[in-house]
Amino acid sequence: MTILKRLVKIPLLPVIAVLTAAEWVASFLVALSGWIFIAIAGIAFLTAVLSYLMGLSDGPEALRMLGAAFLFWSLPHIGNALIAMVAAGRAYAEHLLLK
């Protein structure tokens, strides 16, 4: 009976391997793009605040720039949340394999 249980669990091995590789690649890409997006968000934030303080833009325009800065800032965090979901799926598959 234990041999039959192991034979049923063998298809999980490629799933775990694919999810692990996807997690590693996605982590690298999110970390790399995180630097870029956070730098863009910082530039947009400073541009919005300084242009409003110097009177180069009015309030609604500065708020739109701040919204764009927030969007750029939040993209890497959304990517990290998706990676956490993939990691949870991999951990669940490993749990099923070792069960």
N, C-alpha and C positions, 0 to 999 in steps of 0.2 A: 504494500500500500504506500509506503514512503517513496518508493521508486516512481509510482504513478503521480504522486504529489509533485515530485521534482520535475517530472516530464511536463507537467502542466505549467510549471513556473518558468521553464526555459525561455519561452517567448518574451519574458520580462527583461532578460539580459540586454537585448538590443535597444529596448525602450530606455533603460537606464543609461546606456552608453550614449544614445542620441541626446537625451535630456541633459546629461553632464556636459557634453560638448557644446550644446546650445547655450547652457548657462555660462560656460567659460567665455565663449565668443561674445555673447551679449554683454557680459560684465566688462570685457575689454572695450567694446565699442561704446558703452555707456560712459565709462570712465574717460575715454578719449574725447567723446563729444561733450561730456560734462564740462571739461575745461573750456572748450570753445563757447558753449552756450552761456556759461556763467560769466565769461569775459564780455560777451555781447550784452548780456543783461546788465552788467555793471556799467558799461559805456552808455547804454540806453537810459539807465537810471540817472547817472550823472548828467547826461544831456538834458533830460526832462527837468530835473531839479534846478540846474544852473540856468537853463533858458527861461524858466519861470521866474527865478529870482532876479535875473537881469532884465526881465521885461521883454524878452524876445518872443515869447509865446504866451497865450492866454491860458486860463485854467483848464478848459476842456481838452485842449491840445496836449497840455502837459500830462493830464490824466490818461490820455490815449497812449502816450509814450511810456508812462508808468505801467499801464496794462501790458504793453508789448514786452517791457522788461520783466514783468512777473511771468509772462508766458515763457520767455526764454529761460528764466530761472527755474521754472517748474518742470520743464521737459526732462532733464536728467533724473529728477525725483520720480517722475512717472515711469521712466525706464527702469529704475531700481525696484519699484513696486512690481513691475512685470517680471523682472528677474527673480524676485522673491517668490512669485507664484510658480515659476518654473522649478525653482529649488524645492518648493513644497511638494510639487508633483513628483519630482525625482525621489524625495525622501519617502513619500507614500509608496512609490513603486518598490523601493528598497525594503520597506517594511513588509510589503506583500511577499517579496522574495524570501525574506528571512523568517517569515511567520511559519 
